[in-house]
């Protein structure tokens, strides 16, 4: 893959459409990391941008030119997981990062568009 081909692919992924409702869903997920009682430092604006990029890439790999809710929810743990800082009590109580992220995904309502899932 040449540099020119890679750049063309990146530009193609950047054109993948995200509906406004999905941006709101994504922001609710990120905000939940900032408000969770077991998280000391939630996801940053840069983490939010990374999640947008990964959701677009996920849709593109699936052959779509638009993002669906599951593109966001599938990438959320991978993109956000290493970008949050847990409170010391979290580990002491035996609660894992993965459990917290699953909880956030379960609590934030997924828009019922595109993939037939809520």
DSSP file (Angstrom, degrees, kcal/mol; ACC not computed):
  #  RESIDUE AA STRUCTURE BP1 BP2  ACC     N-H-->O    O-->H-N    N-H-->O    O-->H-N    TCO  KAPPA ALPHA  PHI   PSI    X-CA   Y-CA   Z-CA
    1    1 A X              0   0    0      0, 0.0     2,-0.1     0, 0.0     0, 0.0   0.000 360.0 360.0 360.0 123.7    0.0    0.0    0.0
    2    2 A X     >  -     0   0    0      1,-0.1     4,-2.5     4,-0.0     5,-0.2  -0.369 360.0-109.3 -82.3 165.6    1.5    3.3   -1.0
    3    3 A X  H  > S+     0   0    0      1,-0.2     4,-2.4     2,-0.2     5,-0.2   0.876 120.8  52.5 -60.1 -38.5    1.3    6.5    0.9
    4    4 A X  H  > S+     0   0    0      2,-0.2     4,-2.1     1,-0.2    -1,-0.2   0.904 109.6  48.0 -65.6 -42.2   -1.0    7.9   -1.7
    5    5 A X  H  > S+     0   0    0      2,-0.2     4,-2.2     1,-0.2    -2,-0.2   0.908 111.6  50.5 -65.2 -41.7   -3.3    4.9   -1.5
    6    6 A X  H  X S+     0   0    0     -4,-2.5     4,-2.5     1,-0.2    -2,-0.2   0.924 109.7  50.2 -61.9 -44.6   -3.4    5.1    2.3
    7    7 A X  H  X S+     0   0    0     -4,-2.4     4,-2.2     1,-0.2    -1,-0.2   0.897 109.3  51.9 -60.7 -41.1   -4.2    8.8    2.2
    8    8 A X  H  X S+     0   0    0     -4,-2.1     4,-1.9     2,-0.2    -1,-0.2   0.894 110.0  48.8 -63.2 -40.7   -7.1    8.0   -0.2
    9    9 A X  H  X S+     0   0    0     -4,-2.2     4,-2.4     2,-0.2    -2,-0.2   0.913 110.0  51.5 -65.0 -42.9   -8.5    5.4    2.1
   10   10 A X  H  X S+     0   0    0     -4,-2.5     4,-2.1     1,-0.2    -2,-0.2   0.903 109.9  49.4 -60.6 -41.5   -8.3    7.7    5.1
   11   11 A X  H  X S+     0   0    0     -4,-2.2     4,-0.9     2,-0.2    -1,-0.2   0.874 109.2  52.6 -65.5 -37.3  -10.2   10.4    3.2
   12   12 A X  H >< S+     0   0    0     -4,-1.9     3,-0.7     1,-0.2     4,-0.3   0.923 109.5  48.4 -63.4 -44.8  -12.8    7.8    2.2
   13   13 A X  H >< S+     0   0    0     -4,-2.4     3,-1.7     1,-0.2    -2,-0.2   0.885 105.9  58.4 -63.0 -38.8  -13.3    6.9    5.9
   14   14 A X  H 3< S+     0   0    0     -4,-2.1    -1,-0.2     1,-0.3    -2,-0.2   0.738 100.2  58.6 -63.9 -22.1  -13.6   10.6    6.8
   15   15 A X  T << S+     0   0    0     -4,-0.9    -1,-0.3    -3,-0.7     2,-0.2   0.505  74.8 119.5 -86.3  -4.4  -16.5   10.9    4.5
   16   16 A X    <   -     0   0    0     -3,-1.7    50,-0.3    -4,-0.3     2,-0.2  -0.467  68.7-120.7 -64.1 129.0  -18.5    8.2    6.3
   17   17 A X  B     -a   66   0A   0     48,-2.5    50,-2.6    -2,-0.2     2,-0.5  -0.472  25.1-167.4 -79.9 137.8  -21.7    9.9    7.5
   18   18 A X        -     0   0    0     48,-0.2    50,-0.1    -2,-0.2     5,-0.1  -0.985  21.3-131.7-124.5 119.9  -22.7   10.1   11.1
   19   19 A X    >>  -     0   0    0     -2,-0.5     4,-1.5    48,-0.4     3,-1.2  -0.352  22.8-114.7 -67.7 148.5  -26.2   11.3   11.9
   20   20 A X  H 3> S+     0   0    0      1,-0.3     4,-2.0     2,-0.2     5,-0.2   0.851 115.9  58.6 -53.8 -39.3  -26.7   14.0   14.5
   21   21 A X  H 3> S+     0   0    0      1,-0.2     4,-1.8     2,-0.2    -1,-0.3   0.833 104.4  51.6 -61.3 -32.6  -28.5   11.6   16.8
   22   22 A X  H <> S+     0   0    0     -3,-1.2     4,-2.5     2,-0.2    -1,-0.2   0.833 105.3  54.4 -75.8 -32.5  -25.4    9.3   16.8
   23   23 A X  H  X S+     0   0    0     -4,-1.5     4,-2.5     2,-0.2    -2,-0.2   0.916 108.8  49.7 -62.2 -41.7  -23.1   12.2   17.8
   24   24 A X  H  X S+     0   0    0     -4,-2.0     4,-2.2     2,-0.2    -2,-0.2   0.908 110.4  50.1 -63.2 -41.4  -25.4   12.8   20.7
   25   25 A X  H  X S+     0   0    0     -4,-1.8     4,-2.1     2,-0.2    -2,-0.2   0.938 110.9  49.1 -60.6 -47.7  -25.3    9.1   21.7
   26   26 A X  H  X S+     0   0    0     -4,-2.5     4,-2.2     1,-0.2    -2,-0.2   0.905 111.4  49.3 -59.2 -44.0  -21.5    9.2   21.5
   27   27 A X  H  X S+     0   0    0     -4,-2.5     4,-2.8     1,-0.2    -1,-0.2   0.855 107.6  54.5 -67.3 -34.7  -21.3   12.3   23.6
   28   28 A X  H  X S+     0   0    0     -4,-2.2     4,-2.2     2,-0.2    -1,-0.2   0.907 108.4  49.7 -64.0 -40.5  -23.6   10.8   26.2
   29   29 A X  H  X S+     0   0    0     -4,-2.1     4,-1.1     2,-0.2    -2,-0.2   0.940 113.5  45.1 -62.0 -47.0  -21.3    7.8   26.5
   30   30 A X  H >X S+     0   0    0     -4,-2.2     4,-1.0     1,-0.2     3,-0.6   0.915 112.1  51.7 -64.7 -43.1  -18.2   10.0   26.9
   31   31 A X  H >X S+     0   0    0     -4,-2.8     4,-1.1     1,-0.2     3,-0.7   0.880 103.2  59.6 -60.7 -38.1  -20.0   12.2   29.4
   32   32 A X  H 3X S+     0   0    0     -4,-2.2     4,-1.0     1,-0.3     3,-0.3   0.832 100.1  56.0 -60.9 -31.8  -21.0    9.1   31.4
   33   33 A X  H << S+     0   0    0     -4,-1.1    -1,-0.3    -3,-0.6    -2,-0.2   0.816 107.2  49.9 -69.4 -27.8  -17.3    8.3   31.8
   34   34 A X  H << S+     0   0    0     -4,-1.0    -1,-0.2    -3,-0.7    -2,-0.2   0.676 116.8  40.4 -81.5 -18.0  -16.8   11.8   33.4
   35   35 A X  H  < S+     0   0    0     -4,-1.1    -2,-0.2    -3,-0.3    -1,-0.2   0.475  83.2 118.0-108.7  -5.3  -19.7   11.3   35.8
   36   36 A X    ><  -     0   0    0     -4,-1.0     3,-1.4    -5,-0.2    64,-0.0  -0.422  64.4-134.6 -69.7 135.7  -19.2    7.7   36.9
   37   37 A X  T 3  S+     0   0    0      1,-0.3    -1,-0.1    -2,-0.1    -4,-0.0   0.701 102.7  49.3 -66.2 -19.1  -18.5    7.3   40.6
   38   38 A X  T 3  S+     0   0    0     51,-0.1    49,-2.4    48,-0.1     2,-0.6   0.432  94.9  85.7 -98.6   0.2  -15.6    4.9   40.1
   39   39 A X  E <   -B   86   0B   0     -3,-1.4    47,-0.3    47,-0.3     3,-0.2  -0.896  50.9-173.3-107.9 124.4  -13.8    6.9   37.4
   40   40 A X  E    S+     0   0B   0     45,-2.4     2,-0.5    -2,-0.6    46,-0.2   0.920  82.6  19.2 -76.9 -47.2  -11.4    9.6   38.6
   41   41 A X  E    S-B   85   0B   0     44,-2.0    44,-2.4     3,-0.0    -1,-0.3  -0.972  79.5-155.7-131.0 118.1  -10.7   11.0   35.1
   42   42 A X        -     0   0    0     -2,-0.5    -8,-0.1    42,-0.2   -11,-0.1  -0.079  41.4 -55.5 -81.9-175.5  -13.2   10.4   32.3
   43   43 A X        -     0   0    0    -13,-0.4    -1,-0.2     1,-0.1    41,-0.1  -0.327  56.6-134.6 -65.8 141.1  -12.6   10.4   28.5
   44   44 A X     >  -     0   0    0     39,-0.2     4,-1.8    -3,-0.1     5,-0.1  -0.312  27.6 -98.7 -89.0 171.9  -11.2   13.6   27.0
   45   45 A X  H  > S+     0   0    0      1,-0.2     4,-2.1     2,-0.2     5,-0.2   0.873 126.4  55.2 -58.5 -36.1  -12.2   15.5   23.9
   46   46 A X  H  > S+     0   0    0      1,-0.2     4,-2.2     2,-0.2    -1,-0.2   0.874 105.2  52.1 -65.2 -35.4   -9.4   13.7   22.1
   47   47 A X  H  > S+     0   0    0      2,-0.2     4,-2.2     1,-0.2    -1,-0.2   0.877 107.4  53.3 -65.4 -36.8  -10.8   10.4   23.1
   48   48 A X  H  X S+     0   0    0     -4,-1.8     4,-2.1     2,-0.2    -2,-0.2   0.920 108.8  48.5 -62.9 -44.6  -14.2   11.6   21.7
   49   49 A X  H  X S+     0   0    0     -4,-2.1     4,-2.3     1,-0.2    -2,-0.2   0.902 110.2  52.0 -62.1 -41.5  -12.6   12.4   18.4
   50   50 A X  H  X S+     0   0    0     -4,-2.2     4,-2.5     1,-0.2    -1,-0.2   0.888 107.8  51.8 -62.9 -38.7  -10.9    9.0   18.4
   51   51 A X  H  X S+     0   0    0     -4,-2.2     4,-2.4     2,-0.2    -1,-0.2   0.898 108.6  50.9 -66.0 -39.9  -14.2    7.3   19.0
   52   52 A X  H  X S+     0   0    0     -4,-2.1     4,-2.2     2,-0.2    -2,-0.2   0.939 111.8  47.9 -59.6 -46.9  -15.8    9.2   16.1
   53   53 A X  H  X S+     0   0    0     -4,-2.3     4,-2.4     1,-0.2    -2,-0.2   0.900 112.7  47.6 -62.7 -41.7  -12.9    8.1   13.8
   54   54 A X  H  X S+     0   0    0     -4,-2.5     4,-2.6     2,-0.2    -1,-0.2   0.873 109.6  52.7 -69.6 -36.6  -13.1    4.4   14.9
   55   55 A X  H  X S+     0   0    0     -4,-2.4     4,-2.2     2,-0.2    -1,-0.2   0.918 111.2  47.6 -63.6 -42.1  -16.9    4.3   14.4
   56   56 A X  H  X S+     0   0    0     -4,-2.2     4,-2.7     2,-0.2    -2,-0.2   0.928 112.4  48.8 -62.3 -45.1  -16.5    5.7   10.9
   57   57 A X  H  X S+     0   0    0     -4,-2.4     4,-2.7     1,-0.2    -2,-0.2   0.899 109.6  52.6 -62.6 -40.5  -13.7    3.1   10.2
   58   58 A X  H  X S+     0   0    0     -4,-2.6     4,-1.6     2,-0.2    -1,-0.2   0.918 111.6  46.2 -61.0 -44.5  -15.9    0.3   11.6
   59   59 A X  H  <>S+     0   0    0     -4,-2.2     5,-2.6     2,-0.2     4,-0.2   0.924 112.6  50.3 -63.7 -44.3  -18.8    1.3    9.3
   60   60 A X  H ><5S+     0   0    0     -4,-2.7     3,-1.7     1,-0.2    -2,-0.2   0.916 108.7  51.0 -61.9 -44.3  -16.4    1.6    6.3
   61   61 A X  H 3<5S+     0   0    0     -4,-2.7    -1,-0.2     1,-0.3    -2,-0.2   0.847 106.8  55.7 -61.5 -33.5  -14.9   -1.8    6.9
   62   62 A X  T 3<5S-     0   0    0     -4,-1.6    -1,-0.3    -5,-0.2    -2,-0.2   0.479 124.2-106.9 -78.2  -1.3  -18.5   -3.2    7.0
   63   63 A X  T < 5S+     0   0    0     -3,-1.7     2,-0.3     1,-0.3    -3,-0.2   0.671  79.1 124.3  87.2  17.4  -19.1   -1.7    3.6
   64   64 A X      < -     0   0    0     -5,-2.6    -1,-0.3    -6,-0.1    -2,-0.1  -0.791  55.1-151.8-110.2 154.3  -21.3    1.2    4.7
   65   65 A X  S    S+     0   0    0     -2,-0.3   -48,-2.5    -3,-0.1     2,-0.3   0.074  83.2  58.1-106.0  22.1  -20.9    4.9    4.1
   66   66 A X  B    S-a   17   0A   0    -50,-0.3     2,-0.3    -7,-0.1   -48,-0.2  -0.988  81.7-117.8-147.6 151.4  -22.8    5.7    7.3
   67   67 A X        -     0   0    0    -50,-2.6   -48,-0.4    -2,-0.3     2,-0.3  -0.678  22.4-161.5 -90.8 142.7  -22.4    4.9   11.0
   68   68 A X    >>  -     0   0    0     -2,-0.3     3,-1.6   -13,-0.2     4,-1.0  -0.818  36.3-101.0-115.3 162.2  -25.0    2.8   12.9
   69   69 A X  H >> S+     0   0    0     44,-0.8     4,-2.4    -2,-0.3     3,-0.6   0.848 119.3  57.9 -53.1 -39.2  -25.2    2.7   16.7
   70   70 A X  H 3> S+     0   0    0      1,-0.2     4,-2.2     2,-0.2    -1,-0.3   0.756  96.2  63.8 -68.6 -21.5  -23.5   -0.6   17.1
   71   71 A X  H <> S+     0   0    0     -3,-1.6     4,-1.2     2,-0.2    -1,-0.2   0.909 110.1  40.1 -62.7 -39.6  -20.4    0.8   15.3
   72   72 A X  H <X S+     0   0    0     -4,-1.0     4,-1.9    -3,-0.6    -2,-0.2   0.947 116.4  47.4 -72.7 -50.6  -20.1    3.2   18.2
   73   73 A X  H  X S+     0   0    0     -4,-2.4     4,-0.6     1,-0.2    -2,-0.2   0.839 111.0  52.5 -65.8 -32.3  -20.9    0.8   21.0
   74   74 A X  H  < S+     0   0    0     -4,-2.2     4,-0.4    -5,-0.2    -1,-0.2   0.877 115.7  39.8 -68.8 -36.6  -18.6   -1.9   19.7
   75   75 A X  H  X S+     0   0    0     -4,-1.2     4,-2.6    -5,-0.2     3,-0.3   0.713  94.3  86.3 -85.6 -20.8  -15.6    0.5   19.5
   76   76 A X  H  X>S+     0   0    0     -4,-1.9     4,-2.7     1,-0.2     5,-0.5   0.885  89.5  45.5 -49.5 -53.1  -16.4    2.3   22.8
   77   77 A X  H  X5S+     0   0    0     -4,-0.6     4,-1.5     1,-0.2    -1,-0.2   0.872 116.1  46.9 -63.2 -34.7  -14.6   -0.1   25.2
   78   78 A X  H  45S+     0   0    0     -4,-0.4     4,-0.5    -3,-0.3    -1,-0.2   0.902 119.5  37.2 -73.3 -41.1  -11.5   -0.3   22.9
   79   79 A X  H  <5S+     0   0    0     -4,-2.6    -2,-0.2     1,-0.1    -3,-0.2   0.897 128.1  32.4 -78.1 -41.6  -11.1    3.4   22.4
   80   80 A X  H >X5S+     0   0    0     -4,-2.7     3,-2.1    -5,-0.3     4,-0.5   0.782  98.2  82.1 -89.5 -29.2  -12.1    4.6   25.8
   81   81 A X  G ><<S+     0   0    0     -4,-1.5     3,-0.6    -5,-0.5    -1,-0.2   0.827  99.3  36.7 -50.0 -44.1  -10.9    1.8   28.0
   82   82 A X  G 34 S+     0   0    0     -4,-0.5    -1,-0.3     1,-0.2    -2,-0.1   0.425 109.7  65.8 -91.7   3.2   -7.2    2.9   28.2
   83   83 A X  G <4 S+     0   0    0     -3,-2.1     2,-0.3    -4,-0.1    -1,-0.2   0.389  87.2  79.1-104.8   2.7   -8.1    6.6   28.3
   84   84 A X    <<  -     0   0    0     -3,-0.6     2,-0.5    -4,-0.5   -42,-0.2  -0.814  67.1-143.1-110.0 153.2   -9.9    6.7   31.7
   85   85 A X  E     -B   41   0B   0    -44,-2.4   -45,-2.4    -2,-0.3   -44,-2.0  -0.967  18.2-144.1-116.7 120.8   -8.3    6.7   35.1
   86   86 A X  E     -B   39   0B   0     -2,-0.5   -47,-0.3   -47,-0.3     2,-0.1  -0.455  20.2-108.5 -82.3 154.4  -10.1    4.7   37.8
   87   87 A X    >>  -     0   0    0    -49,-2.4     3,-1.4    -2,-0.1     4,-0.8  -0.497  30.8-114.8 -73.9 151.0  -10.4    5.8   41.4
   88   88 A X  H 3> S+     0   0    0      1,-0.3     4,-1.6     2,-0.2     3,-0.4   0.849 114.7  61.4 -56.6 -35.3   -8.2    3.7   43.9
   89   89 A X  H 3> S+     0   0    0      1,-0.2     4,-1.9     2,-0.2    -1,-0.3   0.764  91.6  69.2 -63.8 -24.5  -11.4    2.4   45.6
   90   90 A X  H <4>S+     0   0    0     -3,-1.4     5,-2.4     2,-0.2    -1,-0.2   0.950 104.1  38.9 -60.6 -51.7  -12.5    0.8   42.3
   91   91 A X  H ><5S+     0   0    0     -4,-0.8     3,-1.6    -3,-0.4    -1,-0.2   0.888 112.8  57.7 -65.6 -38.9   -9.7   -1.8   42.3
   92   92 A X  H 3<5S+     0   0    0     -4,-1.6    -1,-0.2     1,-0.3    -2,-0.2   0.826 107.1  48.5 -61.6 -31.0  -10.1   -2.3   46.0
   93   93 A X  T 3<5S-     0   0    0     -4,-1.9    -1,-0.3    -3,-0.2    -2,-0.2   0.410 117.9-114.4 -89.5   2.0  -13.7   -3.2   45.5
   94   94 A X  T < 5 +     0   0    0     -3,-1.6     2,-0.5     1,-0.2    -3,-0.2   0.760  65.4 146.4  75.0  25.3  -12.8   -5.7   42.7
   95   95 A X      < -     0   0    0     -5,-2.4    -1,-0.2    -6,-0.2     2,-0.2  -0.841  36.5-145.1 -99.5 127.7  -14.5   -3.7   40.0
   96   96 A X     >  -     0   0    0     -2,-0.5     4,-1.9     1,-0.1     5,-0.1  -0.503  21.2-119.2 -91.7 158.9  -12.8   -3.9   36.6
   97   97 A X  H  > S+     0   0    0      1,-0.2     4,-2.4     2,-0.2     5,-0.2   0.893 116.1  55.2 -56.8 -43.3  -12.5   -1.3   33.9
   98   98 A X  H  > S+     0   0    0      1,-0.2     4,-2.4     2,-0.2    -1,-0.2   0.892 105.3  51.7 -61.7 -40.6  -14.4   -3.6   31.5
   99   99 A X  H  > S+     0   0    0      1,-0.2     4,-2.3     2,-0.2    -1,-0.2   0.906 109.9  49.7 -63.1 -41.0  -17.3   -3.9   34.0
  100  100 A X  H  X S+     0   0    0     -4,-1.9     4,-2.3     2,-0.2    -2,-0.2   0.924 111.5  47.6 -64.0 -44.9  -17.6   -0.1   34.3
  101  101 A X  H  X S+     0   0    0     -4,-2.4     4,-2.3     2,-0.2    -1,-0.2   0.881 111.3  50.8 -66.7 -37.5  -17.6    0.4   30.5
  102  102 A X  H  X S+     0   0    0     -4,-2.4     4,-2.1     2,-0.2    -1,-0.2   0.904 109.6  51.9 -63.1 -40.6  -20.2   -2.4   30.1
  103  103 A X  H  X S+     0   0    0     -4,-2.3     4,-2.0     2,-0.2    -2,-0.2   0.921 109.2  49.1 -61.7 -44.9  -22.3   -0.7   32.7
  104  104 A X  H  X S+     0   0    0     -4,-2.3     4,-2.3     1,-0.2    -2,-0.2   0.930 110.6  50.5 -61.4 -45.4  -22.1    2.7   30.9
  105  105 A X  H  < S+     0   0    0     -4,-2.3    -1,-0.2     1,-0.2    -2,-0.2   0.871 112.1  48.1 -60.3 -36.6  -23.1    1.0   27.6
  106  106 A X  H  < S+     0   0    0     -4,-2.1    -1,-0.2     1,-0.2    -2,-0.2   0.828 113.9  46.4 -73.1 -31.3  -26.1   -0.6   29.3
  107  107 A X  H  < S+     0   0    0     -4,-2.0     2,-0.6    -5,-0.2    -2,-0.2   0.807  97.0  75.9 -83.3 -30.4  -27.2    2.7   31.0
  108  108 A X  S  < S-     0   0    0     -4,-2.3     2,-0.2    -5,-0.2   -79,-0.0  -0.738  89.7-120.6 -87.8 120.6  -26.9    5.0   28.0
  109  109 A X        -     0   0    0     -2,-0.6     2,-0.4     1,-0.1   -81,-0.1  -0.401  21.4-138.5 -65.4 125.0  -29.8    4.4   25.6
  110  110 A X        -     0   0    0      8,-1.7    -1,-0.1    -2,-0.2   -88,-0.1  -0.700  26.2-109.8 -82.5 130.2  -28.7    3.4   22.2
  111  111 A X        -     0   0    0     -2,-0.4     2,-1.4     1,-0.1     6,-0.2  -0.326  23.0-128.8 -58.8 142.1  -30.6    5.0   19.4
  112  112 A X        +     0   0    0      6,-0.1     2,-0.4     4,-0.1     6,-0.1  -0.491  66.8 116.6 -94.2  66.4  -32.9    2.6   17.6
  113  113 A X  S    S-     0   0    0     -2,-1.4     2,-2.2     4,-0.3   -44,-0.8  -0.984  71.8  -6.8-132.6 143.5  -31.7    3.4   14.1
  114  114 A X  S    S+     0   0    0     -2,-0.4   -46,-0.1     1,-0.2    -2,-0.1  -0.182 126.1  48.4  78.4 -48.8  -30.0    1.4   11.4
  115  115 A X  S    S-     0   0    0     -2,-2.2    -1,-0.2     2,-0.2     3,-0.1   0.378  99.5-121.7-112.4   6.0  -29.1   -1.8   13.2
  116  116 A X  S    S+     0   0    0      1,-0.2     2,-0.3     2,-0.0    -4,-0.1   0.631  75.0 115.5  69.5  12.8  -32.5   -2.6   14.8
  117  117 A X              0   0    0     -4,-0.2    -4,-0.3    -6,-0.2    -2,-0.2  -0.864 360.0 360.0-115.2 149.6  -31.0   -2.6   18.3
  118  118 A X              0   0    0     -2,-0.3    -8,-1.7    -6,-0.1    -6,-0.1   0.411 360.0 360.0-102.6 360.0  -31.8   -0.2   21.1
